[in-house]
Amino acid sequence: MNFPDKELGTILYWGLLRIRESAGGNDCEMCYLEADHLHNIPAILREKSIPLLKYYFEIERPAYIKKVTTQPIKPVLESWSIIEQFLSEQK
């Protein structure tokens, strides 16, 4: 399985849409949570770093899930599933 560029792009896309939606509704907290969740993804994509991807998946993603009150949208859940499969194949 190739590095999950497409899935990381999908996560960025939906996160940026949530930031835009939250900004339009003056929900600064949600904007912060989304931006905090997304900010390291460009480095993961640029470096195609499995250790950075693993850190995102095992540390940053669960912290994000714990903090947000809305459910992640289906495309993000699917992307996380593909990333999980990719990481399991790297062991």
C-alpha positions as CSV (number, residue, x, y, z in Angstrom):
1,M,0.0,0.0,0.0
2,N,1.3,3.5,-0.9
3,F,1.7,6.3,1.5
4,P,-1.8,7.7,2.2
5,D,-1.4,11.1,0.6
6,K,-5.0,11.1,-0.7
7,E,-6.4,10.3,2.7
8,L,-4.4,13.1,4.4
9,G,-5.6,15.4,1.7
10,T,-9.2,14.4,2.4
11,I,-8.7,15.1,6.1
12,L,-7.3,18.5,5.3
13,Y,-10.1,19.3,2.9
14,W,-12.9,18.5,5.4
15,G,-11.1,20.2,8.3
16,L,-10.6,23.4,6.3
17,L,-14.3,23.3,5.4
18,R,-15.1,23.0,9.1
19,I,-12.8,25.9,9.9
20,R,-14.6,28.0,7.3
21,E,-18.0,27.0,8.6
22,S,-17.0,27.6,12.2
23,A,-15.5,31.0,11.4
24,G,-18.8,32.0,9.7
25,G,-20.6,31.1,12.9
26,N,-18.1,32.9,15.1
27,D,-17.1,29.6,16.8
28,C,-13.5,30.4,17.6
29,E,-13.0,27.3,19.7
30,M,-13.9,25.0,16.9
31,C,-11.7,26.9,14.5
32,Y,-8.8,26.4,16.9
33,L,-9.5,22.7,17.5
34,E,-9.6,22.1,13.7
35,A,-6.5,24.1,13.0
36,D,-4.7,22.4,15.9
37,H,-5.7,19.0,14.4
38,L,-4.6,19.9,10.9
39,H,-1.4,21.9,11.3
40,N,1.1,19.0,11.1
41,I,-0.5,17.3,8.2
42,P,1.4,19.3,5.5
43,A,4.8,18.2,7.1
44,I,3.6,14.6,7.0
45,L,2.7,15.0,3.3
46,R,5.9,16.8,2.4
47,E,8.2,14.4,4.2
48,K,6.1,11.2,3.7
49,S,7.3,10.4,7.2
50,I,5.9,7.2,8.8
51,P,6.9,8.2,12.3
52,L,5.1,11.6,11.9
53,L,2.1,9.8,10.5
54,K,2.1,7.4,13.4
55,Y,2.3,10.2,15.9
56,Y,-0.5,12.0,14.2
57,F,-2.7,8.9,14.2
58,E,-1.9,7.7,17.7
59,I,-1.6,11.0,19.6
60,E,-3.0,14.0,17.7
61,R,-6.1,12.3,16.2
62,P,-7.3,10.8,19.5
63,A,-6.7,14.2,21.3
64,Y,-8.8,15.9,18.5
65,I,-11.6,13.3,18.8
66,K,-11.7,13.8,22.6
67,K,-12.0,17.6,22.3
68,V,-14.5,18.1,19.6
69,T,-18.2,17.9,20.2
70,T,-19.2,17.2,16.6
71,Q,-18.7,13.8,15.0
72,P,-16.1,13.5,12.3
73,I,-17.6,13.2,8.9
74,K,-17.7,10.0,7.0
75,P,-14.9,10.7,4.5
76,V,-12.6,11.5,7.4
77,L,-13.6,8.2,9.2
78,E,-12.8,6.3,6.0
79,S,-9.5,8.1,5.6
80,W,-8.5,7.2,9.2
81,S,-9.4,3.6,8.5
82,I,-7.1,3.5,5.5
83,I,-4.3,5.2,7.4
84,E,-4.7,2.7,10.2
85,Q,-4.4,-0.1,7.7
86,F,-1.3,1.5,6.1
87,L,0.3,1.8,9.5
88,S,-0.5,-1.8,10.5
89,E,1.3,-2.9,7.3
90,Q,4.4,-1.0,8.3
91,K,5.1,-3.1,11.4
